[in-house]
Structure formats: C-alpha cells, structure tokens
Amino acid sequence: MDVGSLASHMPRIFDAVILAIVLEVVALAALKARGIGPGAMPLLANIGAGFFLVLAGRLALSGAGVAMTGMCLLAALASHLTDLRRRWRSP
C-alpha cells in the first residue's frame, strides 16, 4: 500500500476508532447494568480524552476548520485534567 492510498483510508480508520470507543462505552454501561465492572461513568473522563483526540485527528484530516479541531483538542485537555484530578484524590 503506497502513501497516497494509505492517506485516502485514514479518515475511515479514524471513523473505526471512534466507533470502537462508542461501543466500549456502551459495553461498559451494559456490564454495569448487570452489576459487573466499574461501569462507564468513572472512566468517561479517561475515555473522553482519547475520544476527543481521535475526533480532532479525524476533523483535521477531513479539512475541518481550525476552530473545530481546536475545540476538540481543548475538550481532550479538559477530559484529561478531569481524569488526573479524580485519580490524584483517590489512593
């Protein structure tokens, strides 16, 4: 696969990763409903940071504006800092 061909598939790869993240949250919520695992809520800040980073990459590849990409990066930072604060308080 040459570089041009790979570049044309990149948005679809990002879409697949976004779908995998959404499915992960749904699966965690379903497991929590059965009383198994931590559920999605305690992990949302961590998952959100990754989600927004992937979304920012997807937007950048698709030619979205700098403002939209920047907002996603700021949301990733906010999620990351929220996760760090939550973990810092916990032993």
KAUR-V736945 format. One record per residue. D_LAST is the distance of its C-alpha to the last C-alpha in Angstrom with 2 decimals. Layout:
[[D_LAST] [D_LAST]]
//
This chain:
[[47.72] [48.61] [46.49] [48.34] [47.77] [44.08] [43.79] [45.54] [43.02] [39.89] [39.69] [39.86] [37.09] [34.86] [36.00] [35.05] [31.50] [31.20] [32.56] [30.12] [27.15] [28.75] [29.41] [25.80] [24.69] [27.56] [26.74] [23.08] [24.42] [27.09] [24.81] [22.62] [25.94] [26.64] [23.35] [22.09] [18.97] [16.47] [19.37] [20.07] [18.58] [14.84] [16.27] [19.07] [17.78] [17.31] [20.59] [22.26] [21.80] [23.58] [26.09] [27.15] [27.54] [29.73] [31.62] [32.28] [33.71] [35.82] [37.14] [37.99] [39.89] [41.79] [43.00] [41.14] [41.21] [38.98] [37.76] [36.42] [34.78] [33.30] [31.94] [30.18] [28.69] [27.52] [26.00] [24.17] [22.87] [21.81] [20.00] [18.28] [17.23] [16.04] [13.87] [12.49] [11.92] [10.16] [7.76] [7.49] [6.56] [3.79] [0.00]]
//
